């Protein structure tokens, strides 16, 4: 290898290192390998708190209580810090969407659990917040999937026919919940 090629290769490597250090977490591809058989993994990035969580939440069809506890804390009402149990079925929906798309991208969390007080405040600001929102029961999430079109995420969620699926194109997110099947 001549000196010019060596220097060009070094410059590319340095640029790659700098880029990896400056790009926000949800843009980077997950470094974890595809899930081993029987393991269910999810990675999250919270758009409000900027916290990340990469976790194996189930093994051989059994939900891990310690992992669920971490997820409950992670998906807390970030406005009040109130923690509430998250329905594990919603995690399985997220995992199944990834399997159907064929990716292990990071889920960007816009909204997880909401306390009744937070929900009431949000209802006062927007007509799009349900009075009896399933967010208050830990049964709903507002999400994006990094690097994937939200229409594709919506279509995969609708095809599962498990719970509610709302598509908010203007805000670029998908609402999923574990209530009865419905689409809006």
C-alpha positions as CSV (number, residue, x, y, z in Angstrom):
1,X,0.0,0.0,0.0
2,X,1.5,3.4,-1.0
3,X,1.6,6.4,1.3
4,X,-1.4,8.2,-0.3
5,X,-3.7,5.1,0.0
6,X,-2.5,4.6,3.6
7,X,-3.3,8.3,4.5
8,X,-6.7,8.1,2.7
9,X,-7.6,5.0,4.6
10,X,-6.6,6.6,7.9
11,X,-8.7,9.7,7.2
12,X,-11.8,7.5,6.4
13,X,-11.3,5.6,9.7
14,X,-10.9,8.8,11.7
15,X,-14.1,10.3,10.0
16,X,-16.0,7.1,10.9
17,X,-14.9,7.3,14.5
18,X,-15.9,11.0,14.7
19,X,-19.3,10.3,13.1
20,X,-20.0,7.5,15.5
21,X,-19.4,9.8,18.4
22,X,-21.5,12.7,17.1
23,X,-24.6,10.9,15.7
24,X,-27.5,10.7,18.1
25,X,-28.2,7.2,19.5
26,X,-31.3,6.4,17.5
27,X,-29.5,6.9,14.2
28,X,-26.8,4.3,14.9
29,X,-27.6,0.7,14.0
30,X,-27.9,-1.6,17.0
31,X,-24.6,-3.4,17.7
32,X,-26.3,-6.4,19.3
33,X,-26.7,-9.5,17.2
34,X,-30.0,-10.7,16.0
35,X,-31.9,-12.4,18.8
36,X,-30.9,-15.9,19.6
37,X,-33.6,-18.4,19.2
38,X,-36.0,-18.1,22.2
39,X,-34.7,-14.7,23.3
40,X,-36.7,-11.5,22.8
41,X,-34.7,-8.3,22.8
42,X,-35.7,-4.7,22.4
43,X,-33.8,-1.5,22.2
44,X,-35.3,1.9,23.1
45,X,-34.4,5.6,22.9
46,X,-36.7,8.0,24.7
47,X,-37.1,11.2,22.7
48,X,-37.8,13.3,25.8
49,X,-35.3,12.0,28.4
50,X,-32.7,10.8,25.8
51,X,-32.3,7.7,27.8
52,X,-31.4,4.4,26.1
53,X,-32.3,0.8,27.1
54,X,-31.2,-2.3,25.3
55,X,-32.7,-5.4,27.0
56,X,-33.6,-9.0,26.7
57,X,-37.1,-9.1,28.2
58,X,-38.1,-12.8,27.6
59,X,-36.4,-16.1,27.3
60,X,-38.1,-19.2,25.9
61,X,-41.5,-17.6,26.1
62,X,-41.1,-16.5,29.7
63,X,-41.0,-12.8,30.5
64,X,-38.1,-11.9,32.8
65,X,-39.4,-10.0,35.9
66,X,-36.2,-8.1,36.4
67,X,-36.2,-6.9,32.8
68,X,-39.9,-6.0,33.1
69,X,-39.1,-3.9,36.2
70,X,-36.4,-2.0,34.3
71,X,-38.8,-1.4,31.4
72,X,-41.5,-0.1,33.8
73,X,-39.0,2.4,35.2
74,X,-37.8,3.3,31.7
75,X,-41.3,3.9,30.3
76,X,-42.4,5.9,33.4
77,X,-44.3,9.2,33.1
78,X,-41.3,11.3,32.4
79,X,-43.1,14.4,33.5
80,X,-43.9,13.2,37.1
81,X,-41.4,10.2,37.3
82,X,-44.3,8.0,38.3
83,X,-43.7,4.3,37.5
84,X,-46.5,2.0,36.5
85,X,-46.4,-1.7,35.2
86,X,-46.3,-1.9,31.4
87,X,-48.3,-4.7,29.8
88,X,-45.8,-7.3,28.6
89,X,-48.1,-8.0,25.6
90,X,-47.2,-4.6,24.2
91,X,-43.5,-5.6,24.3
92,X,-44.4,-8.7,22.4
93,X,-46.2,-6.6,19.8
94,X,-43.1,-4.4,19.4
95,X,-40.9,-7.5,19.0
96,X,-43.3,-9.1,16.5
97,X,-43.3,-5.9,14.4
98,X,-39.5,-6.1,14.2
99,X,-39.6,-9.8,13.2
100,X,-42.1,-9.0,10.5
101,X,-40.0,-6.1,9.2
102,X,-36.8,-8.1,9.5
103,X,-34.8,-5.6,11.6
104,X,-33.6,-5.0,15.2
105,X,-33.7,-1.2,15.0
106,X,-34.2,0.9,18.1
107,X,-37.7,2.0,19.1
108,X,-38.0,5.7,19.7
109,X,-40.4,6.3,22.5
110,X,-42.5,9.4,22.3
111,X,-44.9,8.4,25.1
112,X,-45.1,5.5,27.5
113,X,-47.0,5.4,30.7
114,X,-49.0,8.6,31.6
115,X,-50.3,9.4,35.0
116,X,-53.9,10.5,35.2
117,X,-52.7,14.0,36.0
118,X,-50.4,14.1,33.0
119,X,-53.1,12.8,30.7
120,X,-55.6,15.4,32.0
121,X,-53.0,18.2,31.3
122,X,-52.3,16.9,27.8
123,X,-56.1,16.7,27.1
124,X,-56.3,20.4,28.0
125,X,-53.7,21.2,25.3
126,X,-54.9,18.8,22.6
127,X,-58.1,17.3,21.4
128,X,-56.3,14.1,20.4
129,X,-55.7,12.8,23.9
130,X,-58.3,10.2,25.0
131,X,-60.0,10.8,28.4
132,X,-59.5,7.1,29.3
133,X,-56.2,6.7,27.5
134,X,-54.6,3.2,27.7
135,X,-51.4,5.1,28.4
136,X,-52.7,5.5,32.0
137,X,-52.9,1.7,32.3
138,X,-49.5,0.9,30.9
139,X,-51.1,-0.5,27.8
140,X,-50.1,2.0,25.1
141,X,-47.0,3.4,23.6
142,X,-46.3,6.1,21.0
143,X,-43.3,5.0,18.9
144,X,-41.1,5.2,15.8
145,X,-38.7,2.6,14.6
146,X,-35.3,4.1,13.8
147,X,-34.6,4.0,10.1
148,X,-38.0,2.6,9.1
149,X,-41.0,4.4,7.6
150,X,-43.8,4.9,10.2
151,X,-46.3,3.8,7.5
152,X,-44.5,0.4,7.4
153,X,-44.6,0.2,11.2
154,X,-48.3,1.0,11.1
155,X,-49.0,-1.6,8.4
156,X,-47.2,-4.3,10.3
157,X,-49.0,-3.4,13.6
158,X,-52.4,-3.5,11.8
159,X,-51.6,-6.9,10.1
160,X,-51.1,-8.3,13.6
161,X,-54.7,-7.4,14.6
162,X,-53.6,-7.1,18.2
163,X,-54.8,-4.0,20.0
164,X,-55.3,-0.5,18.7
165,X,-53.1,1.1,16.0
166,X,-53.1,4.9,15.4
167,X,-51.1,6.6,12.8
168,X,-50.1,10.2,13.2
169,X,-48.4,11.2,10.0
170,X,-48.0,14.9,10.8
171,X,-46.1,14.0,14.0
172,X,-44.5,10.9,12.5
173,X,-45.4,8.3,15.1
174,X,-47.5,5.2,15.6
175,X,-49.7,4.6,18.6
176,X,-50.0,0.9,19.6
177,X,-52.0,-0.5,22.5
178,X,-53.2,-3.8,23.9
179,X,-56.9,-2.8,23.9
180,X,-59.4,-4.2,21.4
181,X,-58.4,-4.2,17.8
182,X,-59.1,-0.9,16.0
183,X,-57.4,1.4,13.6
184,X,-57.4,5.1,13.2
